[in-house]
Amino acid sequence: MAKVLILGTVGAATGIAAVPLVVGALGFTAGGIAAGSLAASLMSSTAVAGGGAVAAGSTVAVLQSIGAAGLGAAGTGVAGTIGAVAGTLFALF
């Protein structure tokens, strides 16, 4: 049982820390979307599909928000929960 608790906790912390790092590595940064990045490609595709605009609440908009401001309370909760579940499942195998 201690192994499950420990790996669940480590998983939660890893999930919370990893999301902003991964989002930044994709090119969603505090200064905007990085030129030539995967984020720029996604934004271009989304804008073309949206008739020249990126809709509020779209995946690109949400990822850019995380890149610019970090995870909010809800995002932290989701990332922590997913990480905890992954850590717990890892402990069971």
N, CA, C and O atoms as CSV, one atom per row, in Angstrom:
chain,resi,resn,atom,element,x,y,z
A,1,MET,N,N,0.833,-1.201,0.000
A,1,MET,CA,C,0.000,0.000,0.000
A,1,MET,C,C,0.867,1.249,0.000
A,1,MET,O,O,0.516,2.238,-0.643
A,2,ALA,N,N,1.980,1.226,0.701
A,2,ALA,CA,C,2.863,2.400,0.743
A,2,ALA,C,C,3.407,2.703,-0.650
A,2,ALA,O,O,3.562,3.865,-1.027
A,3,LYS,N,N,3.697,1.639,-1.414
A,3,LYS,CA,C,4.212,1.827,-2.776
A,3,LYS,C,C,3.183,2.566,-3.636
A,3,LYS,O,O,3.541,3.449,-4.416
A,4,VAL,N,N,1.921,2.207,-3.493
A,4,VAL,CA,C,0.855,2.857,-4.260
A,4,VAL,C,C,0.761,4.332,-3.876
A,4,VAL,O,O,0.641,5.197,-4.743
A,5,LEU,N,N,0.814,4.613,-2.582
A,5,LEU,CA,C,0.743,6.007,-2.113
A,5,LEU,C,C,1.916,6.835,-2.619
A,5,LEU,O,O,1.743,7.960,-3.088
A,6,ILE,N,N,3.098,6.271,-2.518
A,6,ILE,CA,C,4.298,6.994,-2.938
A,6,ILE,C,C,4.272,7.263,-4.437
A,6,ILE,O,O,4.499,8.393,-4.870
A,7,LEU,N,N,3.992,6.218,-5.240
A,7,LEU,CA,C,3.997,6.406,-6.691
A,7,LEU,C,C,2.824,7.267,-7.147
A,7,LEU,O,O,2.939,7.981,-8.143
A,8,GLY,N,N,1.708,7.213,-6.442
A,8,GLY,CA,C,0.591,8.106,-6.750
A,8,GLY,C,C,0.960,9.558,-6.511
A,8,GLY,O,O,0.629,10.432,-7.312
A,9,THR,N,N,1.642,9.810,-5.413
A,9,THR,CA,C,2.067,11.175,-5.079
A,9,THR,C,C,3.126,11.681,-6.064
A,9,THR,O,O,3.066,12.819,-6.529
A,10,VAL,N,N,4.078,10.826,-6.367
A,10,VAL,CA,C,5.114,11.199,-7.342
A,10,VAL,C,C,4.479,11.459,-8.704
A,10,VAL,O,O,4.850,12.404,-9.400
A,11,GLY,N,N,3.519,10.615,-9.081
A,11,GLY,CA,C,2.829,10.802,-10.354
A,11,GLY,C,C,2.083,12.122,-10.404
A,11,GLY,O,O,2.115,12.816,-11.421
A,12,ALA,N,N,1.405,12.478,-9.308
A,12,ALA,CA,C,0.670,13.750,-9.258
A,12,ALA,C,C,1.621,14.935,-9.420
A,12,ALA,O,O,1.352,15.852,-10.195
A,13,ALA,N,N,2.725,14.910,-8.688
A,13,ALA,CA,C,3.698,16.003,-8.775
A,13,ALA,C,C,4.310,16.083,-10.170
A,13,ALA,O,O,4.518,17.174,-10.701
A,14,THR,N,N,4.593,14.936,-10.753
A,14,THR,CA,C,5.170,14.901,-12.095
A,14,THR,C,C,4.183,15.438,-13.124
A,14,THR,O,O,4.564,16.187,-14.023
A,15,GLY,N,N,2.924,15.058,-12.992
A,15,GLY,CA,C,1.907,15.557,-13.914
A,15,GLY,C,C,1.784,17.065,-13.865
A,15,GLY,O,O,1.696,17.722,-14.902
A,16,ILE,N,N,1.779,17.607,-12.671
A,16,ILE,CA,C,1.647,19.061,-12.501
A,16,ILE,C,C,2.862,19.786,-13.065
A,16,ILE,O,O,2.722,20.833,-13.698
A,17,ALA,N,N,4.045,19.240,-12.842
A,17,ALA,CA,C,5.270,19.888,-13.328
A,17,ALA,C,C,5.456,19.711,-14.834
A,17,ALA,O,O,5.994,20.594,-15.502
A,18,ALA,N,N,5.010,18.568,-15.370
A,18,ALA,CA,C,5.282,18.250,-16.771
A,18,ALA,C,C,4.441,19.055,-17.753
A,18,ALA,O,O,4.923,19.412,-18.828
A,19,VAL,N,N,3.199,19.343,-17.404
A,19,VAL,CA,C,2.308,19.999,-18.371
A,19,VAL,C,C,2.883,21.328,-18.876
A,19,VAL,O,O,2.977,21.507,-20.090
A,20,PRO,N,N,3.269,22.265,-18.009
A,20,PRO,CA,C,3.829,23.523,-18.535
A,20,PRO,C,C,5.123,23.322,-19.329
A,20,PRO,O,O,5.380,24.044,-20.292
A,21,LEU,N,N,5.924,22.356,-18.930
A,21,LEU,CA,C,7.170,22.090,-19.661
A,21,LEU,C,C,6.894,21.572,-21.058
A,21,LEU,O,O,7.522,22.009,-22.023
A,22,VAL,N,N,5.962,20.646,-21.172
A,22,VAL,CA,C,5.625,20.079,-22.479
A,22,VAL,C,C,4.973,21.136,-23.367
A,22,VAL,O,O,5.295,21.244,-24.550
A,23,VAL,N,N,4.061,21.911,-22.794
A,23,VAL,CA,C,3.384,22.963,-23.562
A,23,VAL,C,C,4.415,23.977,-24.076
A,23,VAL,O,O,4.341,24.405,-25.227
A,24,GLY,N,N,5.355,24.353,-23.240
A,24,GLY,CA,C,6.417,25.272,-23.665
A,24,GLY,C,C,7.300,24.670,-24.745
A,24,GLY,O,O,7.696,25.359,-25.685
A,25,ALA,N,N,7.606,23.388,-24.613
A,25,ALA,CA,C,8.443,22.725,-25.615
A,25,ALA,C,C,7.747,22.650,-26.972
A,25,ALA,O,O,8.409,22.609,-28.009
A,26,LEU,N,N,6.420,22.632,-26.967
A,26,LEU,CA,C,5.675,22.620,-28.226
A,26,LEU,C,C,5.694,23.981,-28.912
A,26,LEU,O,O,5.397,24.083,-30.103
A,27,GLY,N,N,6.046,25.037,-28.155
A,27,GLY,CA,C,6.134,26.371,-28.734
A,27,GLY,C,C,5.111,27.362,-28.210
A,27,GLY,O,O,5.033,28.489,-28.698
A,28,PHE,N,N,4.326,26.956,-27.223
A,28,PHE,CA,C,3.370,27.869,-26.588
A,28,PHE,C,C,4.104,28.529,-25.417
A,28,PHE,O,O,4.252,27.920,-24.358
A,29,THR,N,N,4.563,29.772,-25.603
A,29,THR,CA,C,5.421,30.415,-24.614
A,29,THR,C,C,4.768,31.665,-24.016
A,29,THR,O,O,3.730,32.130,-24.488
A,30,ALA,N,N,5.394,32.188,-22.985
A,30,ALA,CA,C,4.894,33.410,-22.343
A,30,ALA,C,C,4.908,34.594,-23.300
A,30,ALA,O,O,4.103,35.515,-23.163
A,31,GLY,N,N,5.806,34.572,-24.253
A,31,GLY,CA,C,5.901,35.659,-25.225
A,31,GLY,C,C,5.048,35.451,-26.460
A,31,GLY,O,O,5.093,36.264,-27.382
A,32,GLY,N,N,4.281,34.392,-26.498
A,32,GLY,CA,C,3.446,34.079,-27.658
A,32,GLY,C,C,3.903,32.779,-28.297
A,32,GLY,O,O,4.766,32.078,-27.769
A,33,ILE,N,N,3.323,32.479,-29.412
A,33,ILE,CA,C,3.648,31.232,-30.108
A,33,ILE,C,C,4.976,31.398,-30.841
A,33,ILE,O,O,5.170,32.353,-31.592
A,34,ALA,N,N,5.880,30.456,-30.610
A,34,ALA,CA,C,7.226,30.520,-31.196
A,34,ALA,C,C,7.179,30.213,-32.689
A,34,ALA,O,O,6.556,29.241,-33.116
A,35,ALA,N,N,7.839,31.047,-33.468
A,35,ALA,CA,C,7.885,30.869,-34.923
A,35,ALA,C,C,8.536,29.534,-35.274
A,35,ALA,O,O,9.536,29.142,-34.672
A,36,GLY,N,N,7.962,28.849,-36.246
A,36,GLY,CA,C,8.539,27.598,-36.732
A,36,GLY,C,C,8.287,26.394,-35.845
A,36,GLY,O,O,8.801,25.311,-36.123
A,37,SER,N,N,7.517,26.555,-34.794
A,37,SER,CA,C,7.267,25.471,-33.850
A,37,SER,C,C,6.014,24.687,-34.231
A,37,SER,O,O,5.263,25.080,-35.124
A,38,LEU,N,N,5.809,23.584,-33.544
A,38,LEU,CA,C,4.579,22.822,-33.721
A,38,LEU,C,C,3.375,23.693,-33.365
A,38,LEU,O,O,2.325,23.593,-34.000
A,39,ALA,N,N,3.523,24.536,-32.365
A,39,ALA,CA,C,2.439,25.438,-31.974
A,39,ALA,C,C,2.070,26.369,-33.124
A,39,ALA,O,O,0.890,26.638,-33.350
A,40,ALA,N,N,3.063,26.857,-33.845
A,40,ALA,CA,C,2.794,27.745,-34.982
A,40,ALA,C,C,2.037,27.004,-36.079
A,40,ALA,O,O,1.129,27.557,-36.700
A,41,SER,N,N,2.411,25.764,-36.311
A,41,SER,CA,C,1.722,24.954,-37.307
A,41,SER,C,C,0.271,24.700,-36.898
A,41,SER,O,O,-0.644,24.806,-37.715
A,42,LEU,N,N,0.075,24.363,-35.619
A,42,LEU,CA,C,-1.286,24.134,-35.119
A,42,LEU,C,C,-2.125,25.407,-35.205
A,42,LEU,O,O,-3.300,25.361,-35.568
A,43,MET,N,N,-1.519,26.535,-34.870
A,43,MET,CA,C,-2.251,27.793,-34.938
A,43,MET,C,C,-2.643,28.114,-36.375
A,43,MET,O,O,-3.760,28.564,-36.629
A,44,SER,N,N,-1.741,27.887,-37.303
A,44,SER,CA,C,-2.024,28.147,-38.708
A,44,SER,C,C,-3.176,27.281,-39.193
A,44,SER,O,O,-4.099,27.776,-39.840
A,45,SER,N,N,-3.127,25.999,-38.884
A,45,SER,CA,C,-4.196,25.082,-39.298
A,45,SER,C,C,-5.531,25.473,-38.691
A,45,SER,O,O,-6.562,25.437,-39.362
A,46,THR,N,N,-5.507,25.848,-37.417
A,46,THR,CA,C,-6.727,26.243,-36.727
A,46,THR,C,C,-7.292,27.524,-37.318
A,46,THR,O,O,-8.506,27.656,-37.475
A,47,ALA,N,N,-6.424,28.463,-37.646
A,47,ALA,CA,C,-6.876,29.726,-38.232
A,47,ALA,C,C,-7.471,29.517,-39.619
A,47,ALA,O,O,-8.485,30.126,-39.960
A,48,VAL,N,N,-6.847,28.663,-40.413
A,48,VAL,CA,C,-7.380,28.373,-41.747
A,48,VAL,C,C,-8.762,27.734,-41.619
A,48,VAL,O,O,-9.695,28.117,-42.326
A,49,ALA,N,N,-8.890,26.767,-40.725
A,49,ALA,CA,C,-10.180,26.091,-40.522
A,49,ALA,C,C,-11.236,27.046,-39.966
A,49,ALA,O,O,-12.429,26.880,-40.220
A,50,GLY,N,N,-10.791,28.041,-39.209
A,50,GLY,CA,C,-11.718,28.989,-38.596
A,50,GLY,C,C,-11.955,30.239,-39.423
A,50,GLY,O,O,-12.494,31.220,-38.911
A,51,GLY,N,N,-11.568,30.227,-40.678
A,51,GLY,CA,C,-11.784,31.394,-41.531
A,51,GLY,C,C,-10.881,32.566,-41.204
A,51,GLY,O,O,-11.245,33.719,-41.435
A,52,GLY,N,N,-9.699,32.277,-40.664
A,52,GLY,CA,C,-8.726,33.330,-40.378
A,52,GLY,C,C,-8.589,33.679,-38.914
A,52,GLY,O,O,-7.753,34.503,-38.545
A,53,ALA,N,N,-9.398,33.064,-38.080
A,53,ALA,CA,C,-9.341,33.371,-36.649
A,53,ALA,C,C,-9.170,32.093,-35.837
A,53,ALA,O,O,-9.562,31.008,-36.266
A,54,VAL,N,N,-8.585,32.242,-34.671
A,54,VAL,CA,C,-8.482,31.138,-33.719
A,54,VAL,C,C,-9.544,31.391,-32.652
A,54,VAL,O,O,-9.493,32.391,-31.937
A,55,ALA,N,N,-10.491,30.486,-32.555
A,55,ALA,CA,C,-11.619,30.671,-31.647
A,55,ALA,C,C,-11.188,30.582,-30.184
A,55,ALA,O,O,-10.341,29.767,-29.820
A,56,ALA,N,N,-11.779,31.423,-29.366
A,56,ALA,CA,C,-11.559,31.342,-27.918
A,56,ALA,C,C,-12.043,29.978,-27.442
A,56,ALA,O,O,-13.098,29.503,-27.861
A,57,GLY,N,N,-11.278,29.365,-26.578
A,57,GLY,CA,C,-11.645,28.056,-26.050
A,57,GLY,C,C,-11.180,26.890,-26.899
A,57,GLY,O,O,-11.360,25.736,-26.512
A,58,SER,N,N,-10.581,27.172,-28.059
A,58,SER,CA,C,-10.054,26.096,-28.898
A,58,SER,C,C,-8.813,25.502,-28.239
A,58,SER,O,O,-8.254,26.077,-27.304
A,59,THR,N,N,-8.396,24.354,-28.737
A,59,THR,CA,C,-7.208,23.701,-28.176
A,59,THR,C,C,-5.994,24.623,-28.233
A,59,THR,O,O,-5.237,24.721,-27.268
A,60,VAL,N,N,-5.814,25.292,-29.357
A,60,VAL,CA,C,-4.675,26.202,-29.504
A,60,VAL,C,C,-4.767,27.334,-28.492
A,60,VAL,O,O,-3.767,27.696,-27.873
A,61,ALA,N,N,-5.954,27.892,-28.320
A,61,ALA,CA,C,-6.129,28.999,-27.366
A,61,ALA,C,C,-5.852,28.550,-25.936
A,61,ALA,O,O,-5.217,29.271,-25.168
A,62,VAL,N,N,-6.324,27.371,-25.584
A,62,VAL,CA,C,-6.104,26.858,-24.218
A,62,VAL,C,C,-4.624,26.579,-23.985
A,62,VAL,O,O,-4.085,26.936,-22.938
A,63,LEU,N,N,-3.963,25.944,-24.953
A,63,LEU,CA,C,-2.532,25.662,-24.799
A,63,LEU,C,C,-1.717,26.950,-24.713
A,63,LEU,O,O,-0.765,27.027,-23.936
A,64,GLN,N,N,-2.081,27.962,-25.504
A,64,GLN,CA,C,-1.365,29.234,-25.430
A,64,GLN,C,C,-1.581,29.889,-24.074
A,64,GLN,O,O,-0.662,30.494,-23.522
A,65,SER,N,N,-2.782,29.773,-23.538
A,65,SER,CA,C,-3.057,30.314,-22.216
A,65,SER,C,C,-2.180,29.646,-21.160
A,65,SER,O,O,-1.646,30.314,-20.275
A,66,ILE,N,N,-2.035,28.327,-21.257
A,66,ILE,CA,C,-1.164,27.603,-20.319
A,66,ILE,C,C,0.280,28.054,-20.512
A,66,ILE,O,O,0.998,28.264,-19.534
A,67,GLY,N,N,0.710,28.204,-21.762
A,67,GLY,CA,C,2.079,28.651,-22.043
A,67,GLY,C,C,2.356,30.035,-21.504
A,67,GLY,O,O,3.460,30.313,-21.035
A,68,ALA,N,N,1.364,30.904,-21.564
A,68,ALA,CA,C,1.548,32.290,-21.130
A,68,ALA,C,C,1.420,32.458,-19.619
A,68,ALA,O,O,2.192,33.195,-19.007
A,69,ALA,N,N,0.452,31.781,-19.024
A,69,ALA,CA,C,0.149,32.033,-17.605
A,69,ALA,C,C,0.310,30.825,-16.706
A,69,ALA,O,O,0.199,30.953,-15.487
A,70,GLY,N,N,0.567,29.662,-17.266
A,70,GLY,CA,C,0.671,28.452,-16.459
A,70,GLY,C,C,-0.702,27.834,-16.240
A,70,GLY,O,O,-1.708,28.312,-16.764
A,71,LEU,N,N,-0.721,26.781,-15.469
A,71,LEU,CA,C,-1.978,26.098,-15.175
A,71,LEU,C,C,-2.751,26.852,-14.111
A,71,LEU,O,O,-2.170,27.339,-13.141
A,72,GLY,N,N,-4.037,26.948,-14.289
A,72,GLY,CA,C,-4.897,27.492,-13.247
A,72,GLY,C,C,-5.217,26.397,-12.244
A,72,GLY,O,O,-4.652,25.305,-12.311
A,73,ALA,N,N,-6.104,26.678,-11.330
A,73,ALA,CA,C,-6.471,25.704,-10.297
A,73,ALA,C,C,-7.074,24.446,-10.906
A,73,ALA,O,O,-6.719,23.333,-10.519
A,74,ALA,N,N,-7.984,24.620,-11.857
A,74,ALA,CA,C,-8.623,23.457,-12.475
A,74,ALA,C,C,-7.603,22.627,-13.262
A,74,ALA,O,O,-7.604,21.399,-13.175
A,75,GLY,N,N,-6.746,23.287,-14.022
A,75,GLY,CA,C,-5.719,22.578,-14.788
A,75,GLY,C,C,-4.737,21.842,-13.902
A,75,GLY,O,O,-4.305,20.734,-14.223
A,76,THR,N,N,-4.389,22.458,-12.792
A,76,THR,CA,C,-3.492,21.806,-11.835
A,76,THR,C,C,-4.155,20.558,-11.268
A,76,THR,O,O,-3.517,19.518,-11.109
A,77,GLY,N,N,-5.439,20.677,-10.967
A,77,GLY,CA,C,-6.176,19.523,-10.449
A,77,GLY,C,C,-6.248,18.385,-11.442
A,77,GLY,O,O,-6.061,17.222,-11.086
A,78,VAL,N,N,-6.520,18.726,-12.687
A,78,VAL,CA,C,-6.611,17.697,-13.729
A,78,VAL,C,C,-5.249,17.037,-13.952
A,78,VAL,O,O,-5.154,15.810,-13.994
A,79,ALA,N,N,-4.209,17.836,-14.092
A,79,ALA,CA,C,-2.861,17.290,-14.319
A,79,ALA,C,C,-2.418,16.426,-13.141
A,79,ALA,O,O,-1.823,15.365,-13.331
A,80,GLY,N,N,-2.708,16.880,-11.933
A,80,GLY,CA,C,-2.345,16.105,-10.744
A,80,GLY,C,C,-3.110,14.798,-10.662
A,80,GLY,O,O,-2.548,13.764,-10.301
A,81,THR,N,N,-4.390,14.843,-10.996
A,81,THR,CA,C,-5.206,13.631,-10.952
A,81,THR,C,C,-4.742,12.609,-11.985
A,81,THR,O,O,-4.619,11.422,-11.682
A,82,ILE,N,N,-4.488,13.072,-13.196
A,82,ILE,CA,C,-4.008,12.156,-14.236
A,82,ILE,C,C,-2.663,11.557,-13.846
A,82,ILE,O,O,-2.435,10.361,-14.022
A,83,GLY,N,N,-1.774,12.393,-13.314
A,83,GLY,CA,C,-0.477,11.888,-12.863
A,83,GLY,C,C,-0.608,10.896,-11.725
A,83,GLY,O,O,0.100,9.889,-11.696
A,84,ALA,N,N,-1.505,11.168,-10.785
A,84,ALA,CA,C,-1.707,10.266,-9.649
A,84,ALA,C,C,-2.250,8.925,-10.116
A,84,ALA,O,O,-1.812,7.875,-9.646
A,85,VAL,N,N,-3.195,8.959,-11.035
A,85,VAL,CA,C,-3.750,7.702,-11.566
A,85,VAL,C,C,-2.668,6.913,-12.290
A,85,VAL,O,O,-2.555,5.700,-12.114
A,86,ALA,N,N,-1.875,7.602,-13.102
A,86,ALA,CA,C,-0.794,6.915,-13.823
A,86,ALA,C,C,0.211,6.312,-12.846
A,86,ALA,O,O,0.645,5.174,-13.022
A,87,GLY,N,N,0.581,7.071,-11.821
A,87,GLY,CA,C,1.527,6.555,-10.826
A,87,GLY,C,C,0.966,5.366,-10.071
A,87,GLY,O,O,1.680,4.400,-9.801
A,88,THR,N,N,-0.302,5.436,-9.734
A,88,THR,CA,C,-0.949,4.343,-9.004
A,88,THR,C,C,-1.025,3.093,-9.875
A,88,THR,O,O,-0.751,1.990,-9.401
A,89,LEU,N,N,-1.397,3.256,-11.148
A,89,LEU,CA,C,-1.445,2.112,-12.052
A,89,LEU,C,C,-0.065,1.497,-12.227
A,89,LEU,O,O,0.079,0.277,-12.297
A,90,PHE,N,N,0.952,2.357,-12.298
A,90,PHE,CA,C,2.325,1.860,-12.433
A,90,PHE,C,C,2.713,1.030,-11.208
A,90,PHE,O,O,3.422,0.031,-11.324
A,91,ALA,N,N,2.238,1.454,-10.037
A,91,ALA,CA,C,2.571,0.746,-8.800
A,91,ALA,C,C,1.922,-0.639,-8.752
A,91,ALA,O,O,2.434,-1.551,-8.102
A,92,LEU,N,N,0.807,-0.785,-9.436
A,92,LEU,CA,C,0.077,-2.054,-9.391
A,92,LEU,C,C,0.681,-3.116,-10.305
A,92,LEU,O,O,0.355,-4.297,-10.183
A,93,PHE,N,N,1.556,-2.704,-11.218
A,93,PHE,CA,C,2.130,-3.675,-12.141
A,93,PHE,C,C,3.568,-3.955,-11.853
A,93,PHE,O,O,4.193,-4.755,-12.550
